[in-house]
Amino acid sequence: MWQERRCTLKTSINLTELGILACILSLVLFVGCTSKPDPIPDQPFLATVPVELTRVSTSTAAMDPYLNARLNMVETTIEGRGIQDVDVLRVMREIPRHLFVPADYLDQAYADHPLPIGFGQTISQPYIVAWMTELLELQPGEKVLEIGTGSGYQAAVLAGLGYGEVYSIEIVPELARLAEARLRDLGFSQVNVRQGDGYYGWPEKAPFDAIIVTAAPDHLPGPLVAQLKDGGRIVIPIGPPGGYQSLWKFVKHGEDLIAYNLGGVAFVPFTGQGIQEHPTQTVPEPAP
């Protein structure tokens, strides 16, 4: 991040010296005003760079070389494909996705496709992140659980809405540790990260108003349903490992679930002891 250079000149001069000084000062000002700020160095993967993630301002635009790419991404691949929630669109414009991708992939940070983040995991494509966030239909004061922290980008988007507490579980210890540090350093104090098997949810913090799952099990985990409030929503990809899955939205009404099949997607498989120990269960019939 470059800093504004300022120079203050305090002196006493007579009229004879004024012409010479004016020439010198003009030259100094010309060079200073036309010189470019030092370039912002590439951020290494999971580098911790504190930033203010509120509204995009003129000063932010001047210091963010990725701003135009991010705004174009939202306009063409998110809003242009039907995402309408104004808060989701706002936060997708604000969150610096390039801080959540490996350094080798910075030139693809705002392309609309997933990127590898190590340990066999990925950061989801921006459109999918925005779509799943919109499907949650979050409201102010609601509490959301994310299964699959990854790099922390989805958690940052959820927190950036400013609605309430975000709880996120990551099964890979290294990713959990790095994502927690990154989110903390970026100022997302409302995000709570822990390492563990997301199949079992986070019972100590239940019930949740919404649950989002960013890896694909072959069935809907029962513990997540149990930790959902009445009227709560789960957005989750379900399907066989290594293949295409369907994105589902479930809405809980008492003891019942209303299921919506939203079409084909491709996610990394859900891993952990929980998914291995429980047999495949039947997904409820989709709502007409």
N, C-alpha and C positions, 0 to 999 in steps of 0.2 A: 504494500500500500504506500503510495507516495504521499508526501506531505507538502502542503503549500509553503513555498519559500517566501519569506518576508525580509525586507531590508530597511532599516530605519537610519536616516542620515541626519545627524545633528551637528550644525557648524555655524560659524559666524563669518560672513563675507562682506566685502565692499563692492560697490557698483562696478569697479574696474574688472574684478574677477568674475562677475556674474556671467558675462558672455562665454568665457572659457568653461565655467562650471556647467552652464546650460547645455553646451555641446556634449560634454562628457556624460552628463546625466541622461540626455536624450539617447545616446548610444547605449548606455547601460540598460535603460528601460526597454529599448527596442530588442536587445538581445534577450533580456529576461522574459519579455512577453511572447517572443516567438519560439523560445526553447520549449521542448516537450518534456513532460514529467518522466521520471524514471519508469520504465515498464514494470508492470506487476509480474513477479516471477510466477511460473507454474506452481500450483499447489501440489505437493506430494499427496498420495492417497492417505486420507484420514489425517491430514494436517489440521491443526486446530487454529482457525483464524477467526477471532471474534468479529462479528458484524452485527449491525443493527437491522433487524428484520421486521420493520414496520411498513411504512409506505415508501414506495420508490420516490426519491427526491432528485433534484438536479445534482446535488453533490454525490449521491449514490451513483447516478448515471455516469458522472465524470470519472469515478474510481472503479467502475465495474466493466471490464472489457467484454463481458459476456451478456450484458443487459439486452442488447439488440437481438442476439440469438435467442434469449429466453422469451422476450416479448413476441418474437416471430413464431417461436414454438407454440406458445399459447394461442396466438391468433389462428395459425394454420392447422395445427394438429390436435388441438384440444377444443377451443371454442368453435373452430371450423367443422368439427366432427360432432357437434351437438351438446357439449357440456354447457349448461346454462347457469348453474349455481354461482352467484356473483362472488361469494366468499371463496369458493373453490378456485375460481378463475383468478381472484386477487392473490391468493396465497401461492398459486403456481407461478405467477409473475414475480413474486417476491423471493421465494426460496431459491438460493443459489445451488442448483443441482450439480454444478461443476465441483463443488466442495465435497461431494459424496461419491465421486467416481475415481477410479485409479488414474494416476498421472498419465499412464500410457493411452488413456482413452479421453483425455480432455477435449480433443478436437471433435468428439462425438457426444459430448455431455448433453447437448440439446437436440440430438437426433431422436426420432421417435421409435426407438427400439431398446430392448434391455441391454445391459452391459455386465460383464463378469466383474465380480468384486473379490474373487478368491474363495477358496474352500468349497468350490462347487456351487457357489451361490451367485445371484445376480441382483442388480438394481432394476426394478421393473421399468418398462417404457413409460414415458411421461403420461401418455393418454390413459393407460390402464390405471396409473396412480390417481389421476383426476377422476376417472369414471368410478372406480371403487369408492373413492372418498365421497363423491356425490351420492352414490347409492346408499351410503350409510344414513343419509338424511339427518345428520347431527344437528342438535339444537343447543343453544347456550345452557351451560350448567350440566351437560351430559358427560358421562364417563365412558371412555372407549378403551378396549383392549385390542392390541395388535399382536398377532402370532407371526413371528419372523421379522425381527428388527433389521437384519441385514446391515446395510451401511448407515441406516438411520433416516433415510430420506422420507419414507412414508410417514414415520413418526413425526418428523419435522413438519410435514404438510398438515398432519392432523393437529399438531400443537399450534401451528401458525394460524389456524382458524380462530383461536382464542376462545374456544367454547368451554373447555374444562380440562380435567386431568386425563393424561394419556399414559397407559400402561403397556409395555412392550416386552415380549419374551423372545430371546434368541437362543437356539440350541448350541450354536458353535461358540465356545468360550472366547476365542480371539475376537470374533466379530462383535460379541456382546460387550466386551471390554472397550474396544475401539469406538463403537457406536455410542456408548454411554459417555465416553470422554469427549467425543466430538459434539454431541448434543449439549452437553454441559458447557463447553467452551463457546458454543454459539448462542448461549443464553436461553436454551429451552428448559427452564427449571421445572416446568409442569410435566415433563416426560420422565417416567420412571422405567428404567431398564433393568431386567434381571436375566441371568443365564439359566436356562432350564428347558424342559420338554414341554412345548406349547400344547401338546395334546391334552394336558390336564389343566390348562388355563392357569388362572391366578386366584385360587379360591379365597385367599385372605382379603382380597380387594373386591370380590364380587358382592352384589350383582352389577353387571355392566349394562349400559343403555345400548351399546353397539360393540360388535366384535368384527375385526377384519383379519383375514388369514391370507398371507402372501406366499404360501407354498401349498401344493396340492396333495391332500390325502385321498384315499380311494373311497372314503365315506365321511359323513359328518360326525365329528367327535362328540360323543355324548356329554362329556364334562363341560364343553363349551355351551351346549344348549342349556345345561343345568345352571350355568352362571349368568345367563341372560335374563334381564328383567322382563316382566310381562309388557308386551309392546316393543321389546327390543329387536334389533336387526343383526343378522350375521351375513356378511358377504364373504364368499369362499369359493375357490376353484376346487372341483372334485373330479377325479378321474384316475386312470391307471398311471403308474410311474412310467416315465419315458415316452408318453404319448400326449395327445391333446386332451384337454379336459373341458368341462362346461363350467362357466361362472354361474354360481347360484346365489340368490338372496333369499334368506329365510326370515320371516316375521313371526314372532312368538305371540300367541294369543292363548293365555291360560296354559293348558297342557298340550295345545296343538301348535303346529308350525304350518304357516302358509309358505309354499315354496314357489320360487320364480326361477326358471331356467333362462339365462340371459345370453346363451350362445357360447361358441367355442373360444378357448384361450389356451395358452401354453405356459405353465409355471414349473419351477423346479419341484421335485417330489418332496412331500412331507416326510421328515425323518424322525427317528427317536424310538425309544422302547414302547411308548404308548401305542403308536400306530401299528407296531408289530404284534403286540399282545392282544389286540382287539380285532375280531373278525370283521370283514366287510359288512356294512349294514345297508339296508335298503334306503335310498333317498326318497322322501315323500313325493307324491305326484305333484307336478307343477300346477299352479293355479290357472284356471282357464283365462 
